[in-house]
Amino acid sequence: MSTFAAEKYFKVKKSMITVTNLAIQFGKKTLYKDVNLKFTSGNIYGVIGANGAGKSTLLRAISGDLEPNKGTVELGAGERLSVLEQDHFKYDDFPVMDTVLMGHQPLWENMKEREALYSKDEMTEEDGNRAAELEEQFAEMNGWEAESNAAQLLQNLGVKETEHNKMMHSLSNNEKVRVMLAKALFGNPDNLLLDEPTNDLDLDTVQWLEEYLSNVEQTVLVVSHDRHFLDAVSTQTVDIDFGKVTVFSGNYSFWYESSQLALRQAQNQRQKAEEKRKELEEFIRRFSANVAKSKQTTSRKKMIEKLNVEEIRPSSRKYPGIIFQMEREPGTQILEVEGLKAVDTDGSVLFDNVNFTIEKGQKTVFLSHNPKAMTALFEIINGNRKADAGEYKWGVTITTAYLPLDNTDFFNSDLNLVDWLLQFGKGNEVMMKSFLGRMLFKDEDVQKKVNVLSGGEKMRCMIARMQLKNANCLILDTPTNHLDLESIQAFNNNLMQYKGNILFASHDHEFINTVANRIIELTPNGTIDKLMTYDDYIYDESIKKQKAGMYNQ
């Protein structure tokens, strides 16, 4: 994927968002109050907080989509704010190109007014004067290059040129997401609000977006559950916790590691205050040195050196207890796959001639340009789908636990959480409540009907179900879907320690890079199979050439 020159597209201009005495309350629940912050140009603010803390609400208040109970939000004079919209059906009656161009509203209004003037049979002198004004404004807003810039954005976000003049309603939801992101990025916005911008993007496109944002000198606020993305782009972290909104220097990893250190110190009652301070100062020094060597570092991240020890404190977040244990040690034969092929419902080949043998201790991530390929493979090796060719064989000592991409069928029931979980393991009601408690379901939650659970709650139930199996091989299809950052972090940490085999697919860069020790990419023309980390894999030039050849045969 080519890198679009963001520095050419974005003119450097000082911008600022000022939040004064902001308070937001829903019913009796106060999310936060007395919020006084300034978000300045050249910074990308990663907004984090537990589910329900008010991350998206803060962005809505800043955008003007939500009226706060108290306080004001102000932009600099003449500044334009752009928002990644979440309504994917809003522009169904418009062409793709027009939808992107609407991202720069002043330019779009200029274009429409010019079009109306020039479509007149006869123009008055007043019309001519107005047309001249519009032409001058059009040129100042870079209007002559607008369509080519919009087309470049769309292509870099994976929307093919053949789609650019289609109506929005004809696109898949995945394609609409990319168009909406192009709309948000288009046209030199002074301030940019991005709520989950990596949702439904493949790993290559996320990497492009990281590089793109690293060149932006405007004011950017971003909410994301993708830890690698937050680390790659954010210069500061906006933490919503304790009913307050606080800005910290550094990225998500710094915030997480420092909050964990502060928590350990808080639990160590015997440690003296001066010892704690020295330990925190040493942590800041070491982290600053590591960041300076990071591939993702920009000069803006040097602000970590300005950190104050007093900024670091424990978080109120709760992390689920995700612990996978093996009942039986696996033998030497894990899984053999030979000549496997899968064809999609439209006749296109998802993968073909897939051959691999999984060895003991391997944690293998499966990649593909088409996410349906990984799901098809997992469904086949779990016996839920018939292969179009080839065969597979599990070792006799292997027990599996499968986390499917679509868990809908599991929750078509009016059972409560305890009775639902009892279906999948040996034990009594007390034991099941314990498992659910580890997954952060409170006493009153366990009596809820499973058919009314949210996406995140369903995923935590599915993870609890998997833990009951004590399997020695885990099969995970996009396991971080619907999970909050705390659940993702806990899940990730345990899989790194897990002694069995793991076969998985994911869009989470950090998850892949810290868990996988083997990469298998499925293509319509065979596989690319490497024993290496994901970072090594994506930056290897010889692999890039190999991939291009296998997808373009």
C-alpha positions, 0 to 999 in steps of 0.5 A: 500500500502506498503512503500518501504524503500527509505533509503535502495535504495538511498545511501546518496551522496552529489550532486549539480546542478549549474545554471549560468547566465541562460537566456531563450527567445522564440521569443521576449518573455523573460521568465527569465534571469540572473538566478544564483542558486545552488540546493543542496542535501538533498533539494526538490525544489517545482517549482511554477509560473503562467501558461506560466512562464516557470516551465517545461522549467526550468526543460528542460534546466537543463536536457539538453533537451532545449538549453538556450539562454545564460548560463550554467547548471552543475552537480557535477563530475560523477553525474547522473540526472534522469528525469520523461519523458512526452512521454508515447509512447517512450518505446512502443516496450520495456517490462515494466521491461526493461523500468524501468531498462533503468532509470539507463543508466550505469547499462542498458548499462552494462547489454546489453554489458554483455548479448552480450558477454555471447551470443558469441559461443566463448569468447576471452581472451580480452572478458573474461577480459572485462566480468570480468570488467563488472561483477565488475561494475555490482555488484558495481551498485547493479545490482544483486538486480536491477530487484527486486528493479524495481519490488518493485517500480512498485508494490508500484506505482500500477503496478501489477506483472502480468504487469511487463513483458508485452510490454509497448504498451499493457498498459493503459495511466494511467499504462504507467505514473506509469511505467515512474515514476518508471523509473525516481526513479529507480537506485539511481539518484544523481539529480531528475527532476519531472514534474507533478509526481502526474498526473493520480495517485490515492490518495493512490499512491500519499501518498506513493510517498510523503513518498518515497521522504521524505527519499531521500537525493539527489537533487530534483526539482518538478513541481506540481499543487498538493498543499498538495504534494508540502507541504509534500515534498518540503523544498524550493520553487522556484518561477518564477515571475517578469521574475526572478527565486528566491528560498525561504525557506519553502513550497508552503503554506508558500509562498502563505500565506506570499505573501498574507500577503505582498499583504495586507500590500502593499495595506495598504498605512498607515501602517508604515514600522516598523509595517509591519516588526513586522507583518511579523516577527510574521507571520514567528514565527507562521508559523514555530511553525505550521510546527513543529507540522505537520505530514509531517515535516522532519528535513530539514524543520527547515530552515524556522527558517532562513527566512529573512523578506525581502524575503517576497513580494507580487506576480504578480499572478492573481487569478480568481474570483470564487464566487458561490452564491445560488439563493434559500435556499435549503430545508431539503431534498437534495438527497436520493439514494437507492440500486444504482448499476453501471456496466462498459462496460467490465462487472465489477461492479463499485459499488453496493448496494449504499445507502445514504441520503445527509443532508443540509450543507454536502459537500461530497467527493466520493472516489473509487479505480476505478475513473470510479465509481465516474463519473458513479455516477455523470452521473446517478444522473444528468440523463445522464446515466441509473443505472443498479439497484436502484434509486435516488430522488432529493429534490424539492427545489434543483437546481444543477450545474454540472462540468463533467469530460469530457467537450468535447461536450460543445466545439464542436462549433465555437462560441466565448466565449461571445456567448458560455456563453450566451447559459447558462444564462440570461443576456446580452453581457456585463454581460457575458464579466464580468463573463469571466473577473472574470475568467481572460479572457482579452478583446481580449480573449473573441472573441476567438472560444471556439473550440481552447481553451486550457484545462485550458481555457475550465475549466475556461469557465465551471466554469463561466457557473456553476456560472451563475446557482446560484445553491444550490448544486454543483456536481464536477467531478475532478474539479482541472483537467487542472487548475493552482495553482492560479485557484485551490486556488481560487476555493478551497477558495470559496467552503470552504465558499459556503453555499450549498451542494457539491458532488465531486470527486478529486485527490487533497488532500488539496482540499478534506481535506479543503472542505469535511465534509463527505466521501463516498467510493464506492466499488463493495460491498457497501459503507464506509460512514463517517462524518469526515475529509479526513486526519482522514479518511486515517489514521484511521486503522479500516477504512483501514481494512474495505476498504481491506475487501470490495474491496477483497470480 
